[in-house]
Amino acid sequence: MTKTVAAALLIALSPALACAAHVGAVGGAPPTQAPPQASAGPAAAVVTRAVENMFSRASADADVVSQAVLGTNVRLLRKERGAAGEDWYEVETPDTYKGWIAASALRVLGPGDRPYASSGRVFVVSALLANTYREPDVTAHRPVTVAPIGAVLEIVAEKGERWREVALPDRTRAWIQSGDGDIREAPWTWPRRPAEDMVALAKRFIGLPYTWGGTSPLGLDCSGFVQLVYRLNGVPILRDAGIQMTSSGLLEVPKGEERAGDLVFFGRSLDRISHVGMMIDGESFINATTSDAPVVQIDRLEDANWQRIYQGARRPADRSER
């Protein structure tokens, strides 16, 4: 690791590295005082854009605390009118994370509406990014939208072996290529997979950009990256590195016994965790970081600069005896 990397790690653990330190505690976004015009509003919605930022308050000028991707069902906590007259919702994502999303990026569900893609045949995206089209043709028009890996879309029809027609969360019809994912029956949850599958998936992200608050291949932060890899391999964990270490049901791993699939945590102390990566073998880990280059990359755990801030490892309970 270069001196530049060491400086990035040791000079106050800069916010770019401290991707776990999103403002707020377990819920993510900080408590916000409700202004007079805030209202309770409806109870649920679905995200209609490929990747949508979640902000710490009802403004695009606020800091980003996380992201929600296409087709994510969210709980609506309250509604607020922004300074420019636009509507915002404070939402809670399935991992219990809270933040503010522009109302224009959501389809609000009515009392009789079921959650999006919660029943019937669905298309589960396995490509890092899958384009959708107006018709079953990649050349006639530009893509309608892009669906990130892990997105689950409602299937409407099929055309031969290559194409599947889907109803997007905003109720637009579009076509997606069958090679970009798999057909499943909802409700869908990802099955538990072995450590080698977790490593193989994680390596597909190498070189993708670091983005504060990022949760998709368009940009990832450290905790968003490992959360995505774990979720797609059947291990749901919380959003930020600190609570991934302490509150996600993972078991402590003695130092020196780290192995592929374990999460490794870094920070000034155990109560100041600011970075996380995932072991790919007994010596190296993969992580989204701004160190050296702001991308997903592989580093050696035994490097002195990482060891200086290394606080421990955790692994899923069902792997503890393997």
C-alpha positions in Angstrom: 0.0 0.0 0.0 1.4 3.4 -0.9 2.1 6.3 1.4 -0.8 8.1 -0.2 -3.1 5.2 0.9 -1.6 5.4 4.4 -2.4 9.1 4.6 -5.9 8.5 3.4 -6.4 5.9 6.1 -4.8 7.6 9.0 -5.5 11.3 8.6 -8.8 11.4 10.6 -10.3 8.5 8.7 -11.7 10.8 6.0 -15.5 10.7 5.3 -14.8 9.0 2.0 -13.3 6.0 3.8 -15.7 6.3 6.7 -18.6 5.0 4.7 -20.3 3.6 7.7 -20.5 6.9 9.4 -23.7 8.1 7.7 -25.4 10.6 10.0 -27.7 8.9 12.4 -27.8 5.7 14.3 -29.5 2.4 13.5 -32.2 4.1 11.5 -29.7 5.9 9.3 -30.9 9.4 8.7 -30.8 11.9 11.5 -33.9 12.8 13.4 -35.7 15.7 11.7 -38.1 18.1 13.3 -41.4 18.0 11.4 -42.3 21.4 10.0 -45.9 22.6 10.3 -46.8 21.3 6.8 -45.6 17.8 7.4 -48.3 15.1 7.2 -48.6 11.4 7.8 -49.8 10.5 4.2 -50.2 7.0 2.8 -48.3 4.0 4.2 -46.3 2.5 1.3 -44.7 3.2 -2.1 -42.3 1.6 -4.6 -39.2 3.2 -6.1 -39.7 4.0 -9.8 -36.2 5.1 -10.8 -33.1 3.0 -11.5 -31.3 4.3 -8.4 -32.6 7.0 -6.2 -30.7 9.0 -3.5 -32.0 9.1 0.0 -31.2 12.3 1.7 -30.8 13.3 5.4 -33.6 15.9 5.0 -36.2 16.9 2.5 -33.8 18.6 0.0 -31.5 17.6 -2.8 -29.0 19.9 -1.2 -28.8 17.7 1.9 -26.2 14.9 2.3 -27.0 11.5 0.8 -27.4 8.8 3.5 -28.2 5.9 1.2 -29.9 4.8 -2.0 -32.9 2.8 -3.0 -33.1 1.0 -6.4 -35.8 0.3 -8.9 -38.7 -1.8 -7.5 -37.8 -1.4 -3.8 -40.9 -1.3 -1.7 -40.6 1.3 1.0 -42.6 2.4 4.0 -43.7 6.0 4.0 -43.2 7.7 7.3 -44.3 11.3 6.6 -44.5 13.8 3.8 -43.0 17.3 3.6 -43.1 20.2 1.1 -39.6 21.2 0.0 -38.3 24.8 -0.3 -39.0 24.8 -4.1 -42.6 23.5 -3.6 -41.7 19.9 -4.4 -43.0 17.0 -2.3 -40.8 14.6 -0.4 -41.4 11.5 1.7 -39.4 10.2 4.6 -39.1 6.5 3.9 -37.9 3.3 5.5 -36.3 0.7 3.3 -36.7 -3.1 4.0 -33.3 -3.0 5.9 -34.9 -0.4 8.3 -32.8 2.5 6.9 -34.5 5.9 6.8 -34.0 8.8 4.5 -35.9 11.4 2.4 -36.8 10.6 -1.3 -38.4 13.0 -3.8 -42.1 12.1 -4.3 -41.5 12.1 -8.0 -39.3 9.0 -7.7 -42.1 7.0 -6.0 -45.4 5.4 -6.9 -47.5 5.6 -3.8 -49.5 2.5 -3.2 -53.2 2.7 -2.4 -55.0 0.9 0.4 -55.9 -2.1 -1.9 -52.5 -2.2 -3.7 -50.2 -5.1 -3.0 -46.4 -4.4 -2.7 -44.7 -4.4 -6.1 -43.5 -7.8 -7.4 -44.7 -9.5 -4.3 -46.6 -12.3 -6.0 -46.7 -14.2 -9.3 -43.9 -14.6 -11.8 -41.0 -12.1 -11.4 -37.8 -11.4 -13.2 -34.7 -11.2 -10.9 -31.9 -9.2 -12.4 -28.5 -10.9 -12.2 -26.6 -8.7 -14.6 -24.8 -5.8 -13.0 -27.0 -3.5 -15.0 -29.8 -4.6 -17.3 -31.4 -2.3 -19.9 -35.1 -2.4 -20.6 -36.6 -1.4 -23.9 -39.9 -0.2 -25.4 -40.1 -3.3 -27.7 -38.1 -6.5 -28.0 -35.3 -4.8 -30.0 -32.1 -3.2 -28.7 -31.7 -0.9 -31.8 -35.1 0.7 -32.3 -35.0 3.1 -29.4 -32.9 4.1 -26.4 -33.5 2.0 -23.2 -36.5 2.9 -21.1 -34.5 2.5 -17.9 -31.8 0.4 -16.4 -32.4 -2.2 -13.7 -29.5 -2.8 -11.3 -28.5 -6.2 -10.1 -30.9 -7.5 -7.4 -33.9 -5.6 -8.9 -37.1 -7.8 -9.0 -39.6 -6.9 -11.8 -43.1 -8.1 -12.5 -43.4 -10.3 -15.6 -46.2 -9.6 -18.0 -45.4 -11.8 -21.1 -42.7 -13.7 -22.9 -41.5 -13.6 -26.5 -39.5 -16.6 -27.5 -36.4 -17.5 -25.4 -34.8 -14.1 -25.5 -37.3 -11.5 -24.3 -39.5 -11.0 -21.2 -42.1 -8.2 -21.0 -42.2 -6.6 -17.6 -44.4 -4.1 -15.8 -42.0 -1.5 -14.3 -42.8 0.0 -10.9 -44.4 3.1 -12.5 -46.7 0.7 -14.5 -44.8 1.3 -17.8 -44.4 -1.8 -19.9 -40.9 -2.7 -21.1 -38.9 -5.6 -22.4 -35.8 -7.1 -20.9 -33.5 -9.8 -22.2 -33.7 -13.2 -20.5 -29.9 -13.4 -20.3 -30.0 -10.5 -17.8 -31.6 -12.5 -15.0 -33.9 -15.4 -14.0 -37.6 -16.0 -13.8 -38.8 -16.8 -10.2 -42.0 -17.0 -8.3 -42.7 -14.3 -5.8 -42.3 -13.7 -2.9 -38.6 -14.1 -3.7 -35.7 -14.3 -1.3 -32.1 -15.1 -2.3 -31.0 -18.6 -1.2 -28.0 -19.0 1.1 -24.9 -19.6 -1.0 -21.4 -20.8 -0.1 -18.5 -18.5 0.5 -16.9 -19.1 -3.0 -20.1 -17.8 -4.6 -20.0 -14.7 -2.4 -16.4 -14.1 -3.5 -17.2 -14.7 -7.2 -20.0 -12.2 -7.1 -17.9 -9.6 -5.2 -15.2 -9.8 -7.8 -17.6 -8.8 -10.5 -17.7 -5.3 -9.0 -13.9 -4.7 -9.1 -13.2 -1.3 -10.7 -16.7 0.1 -10.2 -16.7 3.6 -8.7 -16.9 4.5 -5.0 -19.9 6.7 -4.3 -20.8 7.9 -0.8 -24.2 6.3 0.1 -24.1 4.1 -3.0 -25.9 0.7 -3.1 -25.7 -0.3 -6.8 -23.2 -0.9 -9.6 -23.5 2.8 -10.6 -21.6 3.5 -7.4 -21.0 1.9 -4.0 -19.7 2.8 -0.6 -18.1 0.2 1.7 -21.1 -0.9 3.7 -23.4 -0.7 0.7 -21.1 -3.0 -1.2 -20.9 -5.7 1.4 -24.6 -5.4 2.2 -25.4 -6.0 -1.5 -23.1 -9.0 -1.8 -24.4 -10.5 1.3 -28.1 -10.0 0.4 -27.7 -11.5 -3.0 -26.1 -14.6 -1.3 -29.0 -15.0 1.2 -27.6 -13.1 4.2 -29.5 -9.9 4.9 -27.5 -7.4 7.1 -28.0 -3.8 8.1 -26.8 -0.8 6.2 -23.9 0.9 8.0 -20.5 -0.7 8.9 -20.9 -0.1 12.6 -24.2 -1.8 12.9 -23.2 -4.5 10.5 -20.5 -5.4 13.0 -22.6 -5.2 16.2 -26.3 -5.6 15.2 -26.6 -7.9 12.2 -26.5 -11.3 13.9 -23.0 -12.0 12.7 -20.5 -14.0 14.9 -17.2 -12.8 16.1 -14.1 -14.3 14.4 -10.8 -14.5 16.3 -8.0 -12.5 14.7 -5.9 -14.7 12.6 -8.8 -17.0 11.7 -10.4 -14.9 8.9 -11.5 -16.7 5.8 -13.4 -16.1 2.6 -16.8 -14.5 3.1 -16.0 -13.0 6.5 -16.5 -9.2 6.9 -13.5 -7.3 8.2 -14.0 -4.0 10.1 -11.8 -1.0 10.5 -11.8 2.2 12.6 -10.1 4.1 15.4 -11.7 1.9 17.9 -14.5 -0.7 18.3 -17.1 2.0 18.9 -15.8 4.1 16.0 -16.0 1.6 13.1 -15.7 3.5 9.8 -14.9 0.9 7.1 -15.7 -2.6 6.1 -14.6 -5.1 3.5 -15.1 -8.8 2.7 -12.4 -11.5 2.8 -11.8 -13.3 -0.5 -9.4 -15.8 1.1 -7.3 -16.0 4.2 -5.1 -13.0 3.3 -6.9 -10.5 1.2 -10.2 -8.6 1.3 -12.3 -6.7 -1.3 -13.7 -3.3 -0.5 -15.2 -0.1 -1.9 -12.8 2.7 -0.9 -11.2 5.9 -1.9 -7.8 4.7 -0.9 -5.3 5.0 -3.8 -8.1 4.8 -6.4 -11.9 5.4 -5.7 -13.1 2.1 -6.8 -13.9 -1.4 -5.6 -10.5 -3.1 -5.1 -8.6 -5.9 -3.4 -6.2 -5.2 -0.5 -4.1 -7.3 1.9 -5.4 -7.5 5.4 -1.8 -7.9 6.8 -0.7 -4.6 5.3 0.6 -2.5 8.2 -1.7 0.5 7.4 -4.8 -1.7 7.5 -3.6 -3.6 10.6 -3.2 -0.2 12.4 -7.0 0.3 12.2 -8.2 -3.3 12.0 -10.9 -4.0 14.7 -12.0 -7.5 13.9 -14.1 -9.8 11.7 -17.6 -11.3 11.7 -19.2 -14.1 9.8 -22.7 -15.5 9.3 -23.9 -17.9 12.0 -24.5 -20.7 9.6 -20.8 -20.7 8.6 -19.4 -20.7 12.1 -18.7 -24.5 12.2 -17.5 -25.0 8.6 
